[in-house]
């Protein structure tokens, strides 16, 4: 499913409320006023459309509501939703590629991210994916995703290292 195929579907009713209860569970109040405790929020397209197509699922993983565009939510609900998504998603942004060891798989990458320097292993070249012409997603051996939002913003040495994987 792509963002374009989703846009033809009718938008679901926005929640009336979203808050954390005394047990730190996320609770959603739906359009009918019913409370759903222990809900989870999930982005359908976290890289390409982070503000669109957010699902709120019940404790069993069933979708309760699909939000077409979170910018249409009240500021209070949007703030709680974004805080929850920030806790759920961990996608460090690579600012510089220091070194890549091994020309064969697996490869050890030493990088500087928006969260500081780190090293990780990439199992194969297939785990280095171009999302858009200048956007790259790298998935390490543990499934952690690292994002390069704009390869043009990398220094020339980092770009040369990355060019090996195109």
N, C-alpha and C positions, 0 to 999 in steps of 0.2 A: 504494500500500500504506500502511496506517495502523498505528499501534502496536497497535490492537485486533485487526486481522487477523493481526498477527505473533504475538500472545500465544497463539493456538491452535496454533501450530506447535511441534513438540518442540524443546527446547533442545539445542544441540550440546554435545559434550564440551568442558570447559574446558581450556585449555592447561596443560601441566605446568610450563612455564617460559617466560620472556620476558626477553631480555637483548640488549645491544649487543655485537657481536663486535669484533675488532681493527680492522676496516675501518669501524666506526661504523654497520654495518647492523643493523637490528632482526632478531633471530632468535627464532622461536617453536619451542618443543618441544611437539609435539602429544600427545594422550593415549596414543598408541602408542609415544612416545619418539623419533619422527622429527623432525629439525631442519629448519626452513624458513627460509632466510636471505633477507633483503631484504623482509620482510613489511611491509605497511602497515595501519594501523588507521583505520577510518572509522566515524563515528557516522551511523546512519540518521536519527535525529531529534535533531540537535544542540541545538536550542532548547527543544523541548517535553519531551524525555526524554533529557537528556545522559548519564545513567548506565545507560541501557537500550539494547539492540540495537546493539551494537558489532560490526562485522565485522573480522576479520583476514584480509587477502587476500594471496595470494602475489605474487611479483615481476611476474607477468603480469596482475594484477588480479582473479584468480579467488578467490572466497571459500573460505577453508579452514575457518573456524569463525565462527559467529554467537553472540555472548554475550548472553544474555537480560538479565542484570543484573550489572554489574561489581562490585557490592558483595558478590557471592558468591565473588569471586576471593580468593586469598591476598593479604595486604598487599603482599608483594614484587612480585607480578605486577601488581597494581592500580597500584602506584606507577609502574612502568615504563610501563604503558599510559597512565596519565594524563599523564605527562611527554611521551610521544609525541603524544598528542592536543593538548596545549597548544602544541607546536611546529607542528603541522600546521594548527591552526585559529587564525585571526586574526579575532576578532569584538570590536572595541572597543565598549564600553558608553557610550552618550551620556548625560552627566549634565546638560548644559544646551545649548539651542539659542540661539546668540548672534544669528544673523541668517541670513535666506534672501534672496538676490538674485535678481531676475527672477521675475515672476509667470507667465512662459511657459517652455517647456522649451528647453534644459536650465536647471536652477536650481543656483546655487552655494550650498552650505550652509557656514556657519561654526559649529562646535560645540566643546564641551569634552567630552572623553571621559575614561574612567578611565586613559587613557594620555597625556593632555594635550590641548591645543587642536589643532584641525586644520580644514582646509577640503576639501570634495569637491564634485563635480558629480553631480546626480541627473538622469538623462536624461528621465524622465517621472514623472507622478504614480503610475503603475502600479508604480514601484519603491519605493513607500512602502506597506508591507503591514502590516495588523493581524493578528498571529498569534493573540492572545487578546484579550479585551476591553480590557485595559490594557497589552498588550505589542505593540511595533511593531518591525518589521525594515525597515531602509532599505538599499537596494543602490545603490552609487555606479556611475558610468560605467565603472569598471574591474572591477566585480564584487565589490568588497570590501563585506562586510556589516557594518552598524552596528546595534546592538541598543539599544532602550529597553525594559528589563525591566518597568518599571511607570511608566506615564505620570503617575500620581498623585504620584510622587516628584519630578517636574520642577517647577521654579519656574513661577509663573503666566504669565510672558512666554513661556517655552518651550512651555507647554501651548496658549496662544493661537496661536502660530505653527503648531504641529502640528495644531490644530483645522481649519485651512484645507484639510487634505488628507484629511478624512474624508468 
